[in-house]
C-alpha cells in the first residue's frame, strides 16, 4: 500500500453519508456509530472493520490531538488479513463527546475498557497504539496484568519527551502540584506539524483536518507526568509481547525512552525497530511500506500460539495510577513553596542581590525535580 492508496481509503470514509451505518466493501463490512462511555451522557465514536472469516481482533488507539480516522488504512490492512478491527475516538477527541483536551489518563483508560468490551471473547486480541495511544495501552496493561493480550504494536510511544520539549524546574512543579486545581486551563502544545512526516501530501492533510486539536489541559499534562513516573517505577512488571517502532528523528516522543523501556521491561517477547530517518508518524511516511510488513510478520508469528481474549469478568477494571497516601501533603508543600516564590518575586523584583538568598530553596527544588524528568 503506497501513500496515495492510504489517502483513497481515508477519502472514502470522509463522505458524510458514511458517518453512521453499515457499509459493505469488497473484503469486509464496516460499521460506524456511537457507543456508550463511562460518564454523564458520554458517547464515543466507534468503527468496526468486520471481515467474514475472522481469526483475531485488533484494537487501535490513536494519539494526542488526533482521531481514529487517521488509522483507517491500518484497519484496512489488518481487515484484509481477517482481523476484526475496532477503533474509537477517545473522549475529548475526534467525534466523541467530552471537553476538548482536558481528560486525565484515568478517564482515557475507561475508554480503552469500553473498546475492549466490543471485541469477541473467542478470538485472540492484539492492540495497536500510537504516541499517547501507546502510553495508554502500556500503562493500562500495567494496571490490569490479568488481561489476555496476544501482542502489542506501538509506534512512537509517548514514554518520554526530547530534551527541548521537557517541562523543567518551576514549570514542572506548577504542573505537578497545581494541575489538579487548574485542570480546565488549556494551553497550546506548540506541535510542529511539518515535523510529523516527510511526506508533503500528508502535511497538507494535517492542516486541512478540522478534527486535529493541539490544545492540552493542565490537568491532562499532570496526569501524563504522573503516569510516566508510575511506569518508570513498575517497568519490570510489564510482561506482554510487544514491538516498538520508532523514528530517530522524532521531535515529539523520545526514541531514547523507547529504547530504555525496551531494555528494562520484563517481557520475554519484545522487539524494537528504529528507523534512522523516521519522523513521528511512521504510519504516514515513506517508512510505512517497511513498517507495514514488520507489523504483519510479527502478528502472524504470534498468532501461532495466541489464545482467545476471553471475558472481562470484572465489572470495572483498574484505571489511572494508584495514588500514594501522602499525596495531599505533597500538594500542600508544593502550594507553600509556590506561594513563597511568588511573594519573593513581588517583594524583590529587580533587586537580584536581595533576591538570591530567598531563592536558594527553590533552586534545590528545581534540581530535585529536574532529576525526575
Number of C-alpha atoms within 10 A of each C-alpha: 11 11 17 11 11 19 17 12 14 17 11 10 14 12 9 8 8 15 15 15 11 15 13 12 11 7 15 19 16 21 17 18 16 17 16 14 22 15 13 8 9 14 21 25 24 22 25 23 28 23 22 13 13 16 16 26 27 27 23 27 29 24 24 20 19 20 23 22 21 19 19 19 20 16 25 21 16 21 26 18 17 20 27 29 28 23 27 29 26 32 26 20 26 21 20 21 19 18 12 19 25 20 23 20 25 19 16 21 22 22 23 22 18 17 22 21 12 14 22 17 15 14 20 24 29 25 23 22 24 27 23 23 25 26 24 27 24 23 24 23 20 23 21 13 14 9 16 19 19 24 22 24 23 27 26 32 28 25 27 24 18 14 11 9 15 13 18 18 19 17 11 21 21 18 21 22 20 19 20 17 11 16 21 18 15 18 13 10 13 10 14 10 14 15 15 22 22 19 13 11 14 20 17 12 11 17 12 10 12 10 15 16 18 18 18 22 23 26 24 24 25 23 22 23 19 16 22 18 16 17 22 14 10 16 21 15 16 21 16 22 18 25 22 24 25 30 22 18 19 23 19 22 25 23 27 15 17 24 17 14 19 18 15 15 19 17 17 11 12 17 16 15 15 16 18 12 14 22 26 27 23 26 24 24 21 18 19 17 15 12 18 16 11 14 18 13 11 16 20 12 10 16 17 8 9 19 16 17 21 16 14 15 7 7 5 9 14 17 20 21 19 10 10 8 8 8 11 12 10 14 14 13 13 18 16 11 15 18 11 15 16 10 12 16 15 10 11 14 11 10 10 11 8 13 15 12 10 14 16 11 11 17 13 12 16 17 12 12 16 16 9 10 16
